Amino acid sequence: MTAPTPALPPFAAYRRVFAPPGALAFTLAGLTGRLSYSMLGVAMLTAIVSSGHSYALAGAVSAAGLAGVALGLPLLGRLVDRYGQRRVAVPAALCSAVPRTAAPFLIHWSAPGWLLCLTAFAASGAPNLGGMARARWAHLHGTDPGLLHSANSLEQALDELCFTAGPILGALCCTTGHPAAGLLLISVLSTGGGLLFAAQRRTEPPIAPAPPGGSGSPLRTRGTVLLLAVFLATGVVFGAMEITTLAWSRAHGAQAVGGLLLGLQAAGSGLSGVLLGLRPARSAPARRLLFGLSTMAACLLLPLAAALLDGGPVLLGVALFLAGTGTAPTMVTGMTLLQRVLPTAALNEGMAIAVCGIVVGISAGSALGGLVTQRTTSGAGFALPAAAAALALLLAVAGRRRFGR
């Protein structure tokens, strides 16, 4: 009679994820840089408005920064694939630090709007630490699907942490003291985080040779375009949910709890991401992606129902928390599948394009969500993120054969 297999400790999977030398070091360094990046947007808007400028100018500066991200990240990703992470991340971090450091002084001196927009555009050319971190996990655990699944789950939880805490910390930096001092602190953190990440040489992936007879473009890889479309629709979910939740809070006289409601959604996603990494991935990534999209689409009906029933902030907060739990399985599995379909020589560029797709989707979701909330009741706006999730599911179902086995 064989002895029963001893149960593993609850977080044994994550201990194995961090077992390679240097894994924890690059994760902490990357977290510092990513958290400061998520602080920058709100801090910049707060500093601009606090200095007497208009909200219109603040919106234009934010749009210029998003345009810089959409154009710069894929280019930097391609350079990383060709020359390596350190050789690209160090100059990118230093070059982006110059306009980011100049921004608070330009705001204080009431520089013209076009110069502020140009500064925000140039400051957005920072290294994609999230994408490079996932590339390192693929290098360290690419031969073990279970560990890679746990690593990607951890990355999603860290993304949610940055999304939740970054805007709050960014606003605090620019409201508790002088706005310029807050922006300078964020610039130091982002530059230092990027340089510390690049300094972790032990976990840096080697440069993969380009495939013979081809450019190795990620957009030419089977299944990549479909995944990018799914990420774009998922970004619409995020952007529409944010603007709709804030509009609902303001319409119901609870504007102060709008950020808390969004934090509950992010907390649900982060918690589900951590728990997801503790469970082994037993089915194929394509099948898990369909399950995650189905779960996300179903869970996003809960905020719509809570808002239409007019249950108040408490009921909506519970619904948003539960809706957030459906996000992490989709993002984790989508990134895992993207790592599998991309050629190694185009991994960083493909990850950067995926991030750009999410960013563009967030911008489109915010714009569409604003239009919907203006023309309908505040609760009806929650139908938009649910519809975007359903669209992502339909895209994945229609093109599931693109992923092969």
C-alpha positions in Angstrom: 0.0 0.0 0.0 1.5 3.3 -1.1 1.8 6.2 1.2 -0.4 9.2 0.5 1.3 12.1 -1.3 1.9 14.9 1.3 0.0 18.1 0.7 2.1 21.0 -0.5 2.1 24.2 1.5 -0.4 26.8 0.2 2.2 29.0 -1.5 4.7 26.4 -2.5 4.0 27.2 -6.2 5.2 30.8 -5.7 8.3 29.7 -3.7 9.2 27.5 -6.7 8.6 30.5 -9.0 11.1 32.6 -7.1 13.6 29.7 -6.7 15.9 30.8 -9.6 18.7 33.2 -8.4 17.8 36.8 -9.1 14.0 36.2 -9.7 12.9 38.1 -6.6 15.3 40.9 -7.3 14.1 41.7 -10.8 10.5 41.3 -9.6 10.9 43.9 -6.9 12.9 46.3 -9.1 10.2 46.0 -11.9 7.5 46.5 -9.3 9.1 49.8 -8.3 9.2 51.1 -11.8 5.8 49.9 -12.8 4.2 51.4 -9.7 5.8 54.7 -10.4 4.5 54.6 -14.0 1.0 54.0 -12.8 1.4 57.0 -10.4 2.6 59.3 -13.2 -0.7 59.8 -15.1 -2.8 61.0 -12.1 0.1 63.0 -10.7 0.6 64.8 -13.9 -3.1 65.7 -14.2 -3.2 66.8 -10.6 -0.1 69.0 -11.0 -1.5 70.6 -14.2 -4.9 71.4 -12.7 -3.4 72.5 -9.3 -1.1 75.0 -11.2 -4.2 76.8 -12.6 -4.3 75.1 -16.0 -7.6 73.8 -17.5 -8.9 70.3 -17.5 -8.9 70.4 -21.3 -5.1 70.9 -21.3 -4.7 68.1 -18.7 -6.7 65.8 -21.0 -4.6 66.8 -24.0 -1.4 66.0 -22.1 -2.8 62.7 -21.1 -3.7 61.8 -24.7 -0.3 62.8 -25.9 1.2 60.4 -23.3 -1.0 57.6 -24.5 0.0 58.2 -28.1 3.6 58.0 -27.1 3.0 54.7 -25.4 1.2 53.3 -28.4 4.0 54.3 -30.8 7.0 53.8 -28.5 6.4 50.4 -26.8 6.4 48.2 -30.0 9.6 50.0 -31.2 11.3 49.5 -27.9 10.1 45.9 -27.8 11.6 45.2 -31.2 14.9 46.7 -30.1 14.9 44.6 -27.0 14.4 41.4 -29.1 17.4 42.4 -31.3 19.9 43.8 -28.8 18.8 42.5 -25.4 16.9 44.0 -22.4 19.8 45.8 -20.6 21.2 47.5 -23.8 17.8 49.0 -24.5 16.3 49.5 -21.1 19.2 51.6 -19.7 19.2 54.3 -22.4 15.4 54.2 -22.6 15.1 54.8 -18.9 17.6 57.6 -18.9 16.2 59.3 -22.0 12.7 59.2 -20.7 13.9 60.6 -17.4 14.9 63.9 -19.0 11.4 65.0 -20.2 9.8 63.5 -17.1 12.1 65.5 -14.8 11.5 68.7 -16.9 7.7 68.4 -16.8 7.2 69.8 -13.3 9.3 72.8 -14.0 7.5 73.5 -17.3 4.1 73.2 -15.5 5.3 75.6 -12.8 6.5 78.1 -15.3 3.2 77.9 -17.3 4.9 76.6 -20.5 2.7 76.5 -23.6 0.3 73.6 -24.0 2.1 72.2 -27.1 5.3 72.0 -25.1 3.7 70.1 -22.3 2.1 67.7 -24.8 5.5 67.1 -26.4 7.1 66.5 -23.0 4.4 63.9 -22.1 4.9 62.2 -25.5 8.6 62.0 -25.0 8.4 60.9 -21.4 6.2 57.9 -22.4 9.2 56.2 -24.1 10.1 54.3 -21.0 11.0 50.5 -21.1 8.1 48.1 -20.8 9.0 46.5 -17.5 5.9 44.4 -17.4 6.5 42.8 -20.8 10.2 42.3 -20.1 9.3 40.7 -16.7 7.0 38.2 -18.5 9.8 37.5 -21.0 12.1 36.7 -18.1 9.5 34.3 -16.6 9.2 32.6 -20.0 12.9 32.2 -20.1 13.1 30.9 -16.6 10.1 28.6 -16.6 9.3 28.1 -20.2 9.9 24.4 -19.9 7.5 24.0 -17.0 3.9 25.1 -17.9 2.8 24.9 -14.3 5.4 27.3 -13.0 4.9 29.6 -16.0 1.2 29.7 -15.2 1.9 30.6 -11.6 4.4 33.3 -12.7 1.9 34.9 -15.1 -0.7 34.8 -12.4 1.7 36.6 -10.1 2.4 39.2 -12.8 -1.4 39.9 -13.2 -1.8 40.3 -9.4 1.1 42.8 -9.5 -0.5 44.7 -12.4 -3.7 45.0 -10.3 -1.7 46.2 -7.3 -0.1 49.0 -9.5 -3.5 49.8 -11.0 -5.1 50.1 -7.5 -2.3 51.8 -5.5 -0.6 53.9 -8.2 -3.2 56.5 -8.8 -3.8 57.0 -5.1 -0.1 57.4 -4.3 0.3 59.6 -7.3 -2.4 62.0 -6.2 -1.0 62.0 -2.6 2.4 62.9 -3.9 1.1 66.0 -5.6 -1.5 67.1 -3.0 0.3 66.6 0.3 3.2 68.8 -0.8 4.3 70.9 -3.8 3.1 69.2 -7.1 6.5 69.6 -8.6 8.1 67.7 -5.8 5.7 64.8 -6.2 6.5 64.6 -9.9 10.2 64.7 -9.3 9.9 61.8 -6.7 7.9 59.8 -9.2 10.6 60.4 -11.9 13.3 59.2 -9.5 11.4 56.0 -8.7 10.6 55.2 -12.3 14.1 55.8 -13.5 15.7 54.0 -10.6 13.3 51.0 -11.0 14.1 50.7 -14.7 17.9 50.8 -14.1 17.7 48.3 -11.2 15.7 46.0 -13.4 18.2 46.2 -16.2 21.0 45.5 -13.7 19.7 42.0 -13.0 21.9 40.2 -15.5 21.4 36.7 -14.1 17.8 36.4 -15.2 18.0 38.4 -18.5 16.9 36.2 -21.5 19.5 35.7 -24.2 19.1 37.2 -27.6 17.2 34.8 -29.8 18.3 34.5 -33.4 15.8 35.8 -36.0 14.1 33.0 -38.0 15.7 32.4 -41.3 14.0 33.9 -44.3 11.6 36.0 -42.3 11.3 39.2 -40.3 9.9 37.4 -37.2 7.2 40.0 -36.9 4.7 39.0 -34.2 1.8 40.1 -36.3 2.6 37.4 -38.9 2.5 34.6 -36.3 -0.6 32.4 -36.3 -3.1 33.4 -33.6 -1.3 36.7 -32.6 -3.7 39.1 -34.3 -6.7 37.3 -32.8 -5.2 37.6 -29.3 -4.5 41.3 -29.9 -8.2 41.7 -30.9 -9.2 40.0 -27.6 -6.9 42.2 -25.6 -8.3 45.3 -27.4 -11.9 44.3 -26.4 -10.7 43.5 -22.9 -9.2 47.0 -22.7 -12.6 48.4 -23.6 -14.0 46.6 -20.6 -11.5 48.3 -18.3 -12.0 51.8 -19.8 -15.8 51.6 -19.9 -16.0 50.2 -16.4 -13.9 53.0 -15.0 -15.8 55.9 -16.5 -19.2 54.2 -15.9 -18.4 53.6 -12.2 -17.3 57.2 -11.7 -20.4 58.5 -13.5 -22.6 56.3 -11.4 -21.0 57.5 -8.2 -21.4 61.1 -9.1 -25.0 60.7 -10.2 -25.9 59.1 -6.8 -24.1 61.7 -4.7 -21.4 59.3 -3.7 -18.5 60.7 -5.7 -16.1 60.1 -2.9 -16.5 56.3 -3.1 -15.9 56.1 -6.8 -12.2 55.3 -6.3 -13.0 52.8 -3.6 -15.5 51.0 -5.9 -12.8 50.7 -8.7 -10.3 49.5 -6.0 -12.7 46.7 -5.1 -12.9 45.6 -8.7 -9.1 45.6 -8.9 -8.8 43.8 -5.6 -11.1 41.0 -6.9 -8.9 40.6 -9.9 -5.7 40.6 -7.9 -7.0 38.1 -5.4 -8.3 35.8 -8.2 -4.9 36.1 -9.9 -3.0 35.0 -6.8 -5.4 32.1 -6.1 -5.2 31.1 -9.8 -1.5 30.7 -9.6 -1.8 28.2 -6.7 -3.8 25.8 -8.8 -2.2 23.7 -11.5 -3.2 24.5 -15.1 -4.6 21.1 -16.3 -6.2 22.1 -19.6 -4.9 23.6 -22.7 -4.4 27.4 -22.7 -6.8 28.0 -25.5 -9.5 26.1 -23.6 -8.7 28.1 -20.4 -8.9 31.3 -22.4 -12.5 30.5 -23.5 -13.4 29.6 -20.0 -11.9 32.8 -18.6 -13.7 35.0 -21.2 -17.0 33.2 -20.5 -16.5 33.8 -16.8 -15.6 37.4 -17.3 -18.6 38.1 -19.5 -21.0 36.4 -17.0 -19.5 38.2 -14.0 -19.8 41.6 -15.7 -23.5 41.2 -15.7 -23.5 41.6 -11.9 -22.6 45.3 -11.8 -25.3 46.0 -14.5 -27.9 44.2 -12.4 -26.8 45.9 -9.2 -27.0 49.3 -10.8 -30.4 48.7 -12.5 -31.8 47.5 -9.2 -30.5 50.7 -7.5 -29.0 48.8 -4.7 -26.6 51.5 -3.6 -22.8 51.6 -3.3 -22.6 48.6 -1.0 -24.4 46.2 -3.4 -22.5 47.7 -6.4 -19.2 47.3 -4.5 -19.8 43.6 -4.0 -20.8 43.2 -7.6 -17.7 45.0 -8.8 -15.5 42.8 -6.6 -17.1 39.7 -8.0 -16.8 41.1 -11.5 -13.1 41.6 -11.0 -12.5 38.0 -10.2 -13.3 37.1 -13.8 -10.6 39.4 -15.2 -7.5 37.7 -14.0 -8.1 34.3 -15.5 -8.6 35.9 -18.9 -5.5 38.1 -18.7 -3.2 35.4 -17.3 -4.3 32.8 -19.8 -4.2 35.3 -22.7 -0.6 36.2 -21.8 0.4 32.6 -21.4 -1.1 31.8 -24.8 0.7 34.8 -26.4 4.0 33.6 -25.0 3.4 30.2 -26.6 2.4 31.4 -30.1 5.1 34.2 -30.4 8.5 33.3 -31.8 11.2 33.8 -29.2 12.9 36.4 -31.4 9.8 38.6 -31.3 8.6 37.9 -27.7 9.2 41.4 -26.3 7.8 43.2 -29.3 4.7 41.0 -29.2 4.2 41.7 -25.5 4.6 45.4 -26.1 2.0 45.3 -28.9 -0.4 43.5 -26.6 0.0 46.2 -24.0 -0.6 48.8 -26.6 -3.8 47.0 -27.6 -5.0 47.1 -24.0 -4.1 50.8 -23.8 -6.0 51.7 -27.0 -8.9 49.6 -25.8 -9.0 51.5 -22.5 -9.0 54.8 -24.3 -11.8 53.7 -26.6 -13.7 52.3 -23.7 -13.5 55.5 -21.8 -14.7 57.5 -24.8 -17.6 55.1 -25.5 -18.5 54.9 -21.8 -18.7 58.7 -21.6 -21.0 58.8 -24.6 -23.2 56.0 -23.2 -23.5 57.6 -19.7 -24.4 61.0 -21.3 -27.2 59.5 -23.4 -28.6 56.9 -20.9 -29.2 56.5 -17.2 -26.0 56.0 -15.1 -26.8 52.3 -14.4 -27.3 51.4 -18.1 -23.7 52.3 -18.8 -22.6 49.0 -17.2 -24.0 47.2 -20.2 -21.0 48.4 -22.3 -18.2 46.5 -20.5 -20.5 43.4 -20.4 -21.0 43.8 -24.2 -17.2 44.3 -24.8 -16.5 41.1 -22.8 -19.1 39.2 -24.9 -17.4 40.5 -28.0 -14.0 39.3 -26.8 -15.6 35.8 -26.2 -17.1 35.7 -29.6 -13.8 36.6 -31.2 -12.0 33.8 -29.3 -14.7 31.3 -30.2 -14.7 32.2 -33.9 -10.9 32.0 -34.2 -10.1 29.2 -31.7 -8.7 27.1 -34.5 -6.0 29.7 -35.0 -4.3 28.5 -31.8 -4.0 24.9 -33.0 -3.4 22.5 -30.2 
